[in-house]
Amino acid sequence: MATIIDLHIHTTIGSYDSMITPQRLGDAAQRAGLTALAITEHVTPWPRERAEQFYEETGILALPAREWSTDMGHIIALGLGPVTGVRTAEDLRRAADAEGAVLILAHPFRYFPGPSSLLFGRVANAGELPIEELAKHPVFGLVDAVEVLNGGCVDRENDLALRVARHLGLPVVGSSDAHAPMEVGRYATIFEADIRGLDDLLRELRQGRFAPARRLGDRYEPLDGVC
């Protein structure tokens, strides 16, 4: 049985800029047809008890996670427990390796090109660089997958992320990056297997048995050309 997961969601519990309470998240996730969620808070991950309560109330699996702000952009960590001393993307990679966590590069080309781009904001001619040069950014060597459908990005930014990931042969995911209820499930990732917990999710992410997808009405359509 396939599992549809939104891998990038923020709530009022651990993200100062979110308007999504757990109750509103449950309603939105059910309307969107999601079977699981990764709650990727900016600051404070959901406690296990809150995630268990959410599942009891909604029947939707909630997996506590975190979106880290690093010197090389925003990176989602799945399966990483409480750690200290993480300041850089390389720090985060070492911590993830020590605990068997998976790292996903979030919205790598948001605001590209321009000074607000987290990866290329200081590169004056970034907009003129070919895919081969963009793909040389060291962050792509530090992550396990790349978010190529992000609800906060325009199509051009998402397409560029996909082209770079394909050039590098990196796995790709889709997620909403929701901060408001109506954004939940705009994009998601479809897994071939039945995901029943964090261990299942980490295993499937490592195996690559998933595809990013767009929500079209009451169904999800995998991104063209991605298996």
QUICORVEN-V241476 format. One record per backbone hydrogen bond with DSSP energy under -0.5 kcal/mol. NH is the residue of the N-H (numbers start at 1). CO is the residue of the C=O. E is the energy in kcal/mol with one decimal. If there is no record, write none. Layout:
BEGIN
nh co e
NH CO E
NH CO E
END
This chain:
BEGIN
nh co e
3 191 -1.9
5 3 -0.6
5 189 -2.7
6 36 -1.5
7 5 -0.8
7 174 -0.7
9 38 -1.2
10 178 -2.3
12 20 -2.6
14 11 -0.7
15 11 -1.5
18 15 -1.6
19 179 -3.4
21 19 -0.7
25 21 -2.6
26 22 -2.3
27 23 -1.9
28 24 -2.4
29 25 -3.0
30 26 -2.0
31 27 -2.0
32 28 -2.0
33 29 -0.7
33 30 -0.7
34 29 -2.2
35 4 -2.3
36 4 -1.5
37 61 -2.5
38 6 -2.5
39 37 -0.6
39 63 -2.1
40 9 -1.6
40 38 -1.1
41 39 -1.2
41 65 -0.9
43 14 -2.6
44 14 -0.9
45 43 -0.6
50 47 -0.5
51 47 -1.8
52 48 -2.5
53 49 -2.2
54 50 -2.2
55 51 -2.0
56 52 -2.2
57 53 -2.0
58 54 -2.1
59 55 -2.7
61 35 -1.6
63 37 -2.7
63 61 -0.5
64 62 -0.6
65 39 -2.4
66 77 -1.4
67 41 -2.3
68 66 -0.6
68 75 -3.3
70 68 -0.7
70 73 -2.3
73 70 -1.1
75 68 -2.4
76 104 -3.1
77 66 -2.9
78 76 -0.5
78 102 -2.6
81 79 -0.6
87 85 -0.8
92 88 -2.1
93 89 -2.2
94 90 -2.2
95 91 -2.3
96 92 -2.6
97 93 -2.5
98 94 -1.9
99 95 -1.1
100 96 -1.1
101 96 -2.4
102 78 -2.5
104 76 -2.5
105 145 -2.5
106 74 -2.4
106 104 -0.6
110 107 -1.5
112 109 -1.7
117 114 -1.7
121 117 -1.5
123 120 -1.8
124 122 -0.8
126 123 -1.5
128 125 -2.1
129 126 -1.5
133 130 -0.8
134 130 -2.2
135 131 -2.4
136 133 -1.4
137 134 -1.6
140 137 -1.5
141 138 -1.4
142 139 -1.8
144 103 -2.6
145 103 -1.2
146 171 -2.3
147 105 -2.8
148 146 -0.7
148 173 -2.6
149 173 -1.2
151 175 -1.0
153 150 -1.9
158 154 -2.2
159 155 -2.9
160 156 -1.8
161 157 -1.8
162 158 -2.1
163 159 -2.4
164 160 -2.3
165 161 -2.4
166 162 -2.6
167 163 -2.0
168 164 -1.9
169 165 -1.1
170 165 -2.3
171 144 -0.6
173 146 -2.1
175 149 -2.8
177 8 -1.8
178 8 -1.2
183 180 -1.9
184 180 -0.6
184 181 -1.3
186 183 -1.9
188 213 -2.2
189 5 -2.7
190 211 -3.0
191 3 -3.0
191 189 -0.6
192 209 -1.7
195 193 -0.8
196 194 -0.7
201 197 -2.0
202 198 -2.8
203 199 -2.2
204 200 -2.4
205 201 -2.4
206 202 -2.0
207 203 -1.9
208 204 -1.5
209 204 -1.3
210 208 -1.4
211 190 -1.7
213 188 -2.9
214 221 -2.5
215 186 -2.2
216 214 -0.6
216 219 -3.3
217 215 -0.5
218 216 -0.5
219 216 -1.2
221 214 -3.1
222 220 -0.5
223 212 -2.9
226 223 -1.9
END
